[in-house]
Amino acid sequence: IIESSLGGGKRPLDPSKLSPTLAENSWATIARASAEGIASQVWSIGDGIDIVLAGDYSGSVTMQIAGFDHDSLAEGGRAGITFLSKQLVAGGVFYDYSTLGGGWRDSSIRSNMMPKVYGSLPEEVREAIRTAIKTTSCQSYGLLTTEDDVFIPSLPEVFALDDSVFTDTYGRPLNTENDGTRYDIFKNSDDARRKGLISGGAGDWWTRSSGRESGSSSTNTCAGFVKIDGSSSGGGIQSSSKCICFGFCV
């Protein structure tokens, strides 16, 4: 059994003593159950827990279990739980014009917006987060690896691998096959991709995968995104403003 820093030298958790209703458990308990490898014995994919954002972002958002033992951790091993937000937060442009070459690694979403999301999380959630390793393809630099406390999904983490998702409108491949694997939450329900904003209404939301603008040979200046209806687009130009579905590992 893996010892959690939140658990210290305590006796391992008994799954039968935890509430099967995720929201009735503290984040410290959730993180400890995750670290000890028993989370999937107690909770299910899609289970949610509400948190209140306060800071650059504000409002109530439901964090849902997207996968168990899915993401690799910077410290080694795999995260017991990956959470993704059920609602979208306001986003913005994917790149600014000074950082077009490095895909997700150098994007405005990662450098400017993810720290704001992280800073808006409750302290008990920030204490539970474990840094994930994410891989994302980029035309100029190949496959890039980043370490992220808060991130957005890639195209392959949202959609099944099929030509309509992973090619542009001209049939050219997006080379995103190494950008992770599909989260369980998106495998059996199209509804999971259709997301509303915290503030109301619905919106398109960015993925971190490099896309290709229609008619362009470049994949550096755009990114794939999920449309309001839950379908995919292989390229949204960097100057477009889209929403964010954010996630983290515990």
Sequence and secondary structure as in RCSB ss.txt:
>XXXX:A:sequence
IIESSLGGGKRPLDPSKLSPTLAENSWATIARASAEGIASQVWSIGDGIDIVLAGDYSGSVTMQIAGFDHDSLAE
GGRAGITFLSKQLVAGGVFYDYSTLGGGWRDSSIRSNMMPKVYGSLPEEVREAIRTAIKTTSCQSYGLLTTEDDV
FIPSLPEVFALDDSVFTDTYGRPLNTENDGTRYDIFKNSDDARRKGLISGGAGDWWTRSSGRESGSSSTNTCAGF
VKIDGSSSGGGIQSSSKCICFGFCV
>XXXX:A:secstr
    TTTTT     GGGS SSGGGS HHHHHHHHHTT HHHH  TT EEEEEE SSS EEEEEEEEEES SBBTT
SSB SEEEEESSBEEEE S  TT  SSGGGG HIIIIIHHHHHHHS HHHHHH B EEEEEEETTTEEEEEEESS
B   HHHHS S HHHHB TTS B   TTS    GGGTS GGGG  BBTTSSB  EEEEEE   TT S SSSEEEE
E TTS EEEEEETT  EEE  EEE 
